[in-house]
Amino acid sequence: MELFYSYLSLAALAGFAVLMARRTKLPAPLAPFAALCATMVWFSAAGMLGVLAAAGWLYFVLAAAAWVLAFRPGAKQPASALKAPGFAAFFVLAAALLAFFAWRQPMFSTWDEFSFWGTAAKIVKTSGGLYVNADIGWAWVGTHRPALVVLGWFFQFFGEYAEWRVLAAYDILLLSIFAALTAGCEKGKPRQWVPALGFGFLLPFVITLYGSVTRPTDLYASALSDIPLGLTFGGALAVYYINEKKALWPSALALAALCLEKDTGFALALVTAGLIAADGAFALLMEKAPLRRWARPAAGWAGLFVTCGLSFLSWQKYLSVASVADTSNVGGTEEMGMAEMVITGVKELLGIGRTGKFTTIMGGLVRALFTSKTTMVGPFAVVIALAAAMAVGAAILTKDKALRRQAGLFAVLGTAGFAAYFFFIGLTYVYVFRDEVSDGLVGFERYMYPYLLGWLLASAALVLRAMGSERIQGLLQTGFAVMTLALAALVWLRLPFSLTVFGGGNAAYAERWATRDEAAQVQAAVPEDAHVFFVSQGDDGSRWFLYSYELYPWYLDYSGNDGQGGGGTFALPGALEEDTLYYHPYTAGELLECIRDRGCDYVFVERSDDLFADGYAALFSDGLAGCGERSAVYVWNETEGQFDFVCNVGAEG
């Protein structure tokens, strides 16, 4: 039934996309992306207003009305417009993907999915509201932005919660962006639109994976934000460059969604608005347009920046009202506001009060552009050169003077935008991140991926549009097809099909299924309103986050002191090095005090060992015999002053 319910969501989305394609001048292949951006903004706003469920019902009612309005007489575009290959391909591929995921049942697999993105999706489905103040067992970082989370909720509005529906929602967003590329292709030219779809699909593999992958990749089975963020950025630019009518409302929808996907989306949105405004202003300057011609376009450009600001600040305002989170600064080591951080960084860049830390980190980031080995085509500098070269190629090989100017300008301003974004990310390493993160440039690749993905996507949009007016007939078309085939070969050689969600077997999810089964057994033994203390000897924190997700809405306590992290290893003081992460050096009395002070009546011993048994067996009435070979649940016996064995969970061994 979950598949059927997911198809209802897809049908509702199709209603709005068809209405846009029929009642506006928007090319049909751009409509699904615009409709998805509007959907994310709609449900993000509803969540902030506390009416998420009501907004969901209203959405489906309006979608039914959209289907009716789309086919009433008087539409600006005929029904034949819906036969555009990219438009049809999107819905066929989206339906196929939902069916495949319903069969394959992909699952979350990464730390960040359990520490936020996946857990937030489960909270929204379970509670019917946003996740900011969720009652959960750790210092919940519920300040991350909601657009992608509520998109996952939309695709499971009806029916039970299922991880695969969240993952499918993310991929359907990506498919809509790939389909948007085809709007720049000539009608009846599969030699153009097929490579366009292929280029989009291959792009995340090429940019975010390097070398021979030795583990299953979660690229198209991931609930993380980086890839959707980058492609939404590229989609906002592609919609503008492909839509020759230059209507700004589709890009405005994309920018509003971008600001609500992740904090760094605001920086990308400002770059996008700047690129669009610069392109329009340069065109008017070249035309020597009189001042009266500037008023309306300038209002549109200003509207893009206002959209970015309103979208970004709406979440900040919501957090200031709905939670105790401090939204006045970007956090981190310096506790600066965003404007203060940028101003301080510019001063240091100009040599005013420059510190050694600024010089070291910025120098390291620049070197990393040329030495990084995190893409299939080489260092990031190679990707930068490729993106600029594609735009330059479109400018040189087109006969359309307006497009030549546009592509040439983008080759320059796209590079300038990257420099601005790169500088902004550098400031976070200088002023926000802890020294151990900054010194090692931890996560540098993840911060670069979004801009590079969007940059290449927008450059591809210009190339595809230039194919209709080539100076040398067929050169761009052939060159783009050859490049796409080369990327396909590269991905095929470096990423075995068996290591993707499309070719992998069930073994990739065997551990998750076992964990889910074990969590279900714990839930059957423990009341939902109880607090559960967690023990997993040797845990690096990942098991605690995993079980915290699996057991929700059951409350899994942080189970340790804040300084050493939740869950983890418990042993008598001195048994391990004192600074071992997730090691809690408690005496038996201290452990009992910790458990009882936190209001935990139940203890879930997921993994025990000799260290735990030697230190704490006396706290348990069976001397921990119940968890010698299997996980076990214990309950506090007030009369005896010990924990009694309740049941074993999980498989043998």
Secondary structure, DSSP 8 states (H G I E B T S, - for coil): -HHHHHHHHHHHHHHHHHHHHHHSSS-GGGHHHHHHHHHHHHHHHHHHHT-HHHHHHHHHHHHHHHHHHHTSTT-SS-GGGGG-HHHHHHHHHHHHHHHHHHHH-----SHHIIIIIHHHHHHHHHHSS-STT---SS---TTS--HHHHHHHHTTSSS---HHHHHHHHHHHHHHHHHHHGGGS-TT-HHHHHHHHHHHHHHHHHHH--S---S---TTS---SHHHHHHHHHHHHHHHHH-TT--SHHHHHHHHHHHTT-TTHHHHHHHHHHHHHHHHHHHHHHHT--GGGTHHHHHHHHHHHHHHHHHHHHHHHHHHHHSS---SS--TTTT--HHHHHHHHHHHHTTTT--HHHHHHHHHHHHHHHH---STTSSHHHHHHHHHHHHHHHHHHB--HHHHHHHHHHHHHHHHHHHHHHHHHHHHHHHTS-HHHHHTTTTHHHHHHHHHHHHHHHHHHHHHHHGGGBSSTTHHHHHHHHHHHHHHHHHHHHS-GGGSTTT--GGGGHHHHHHHHHHHHHHHHS-TT-EEEEEETT--SHHHHHHHHHHTTSEE---S-GGG-SS-EEE-TTSS-TT-TTEEE--HHHHHHHHHHTT--EEEEEE--HHHHHHHGGGBTTTTGGGSSSEEEEEEETTTTEEEEEEEES---
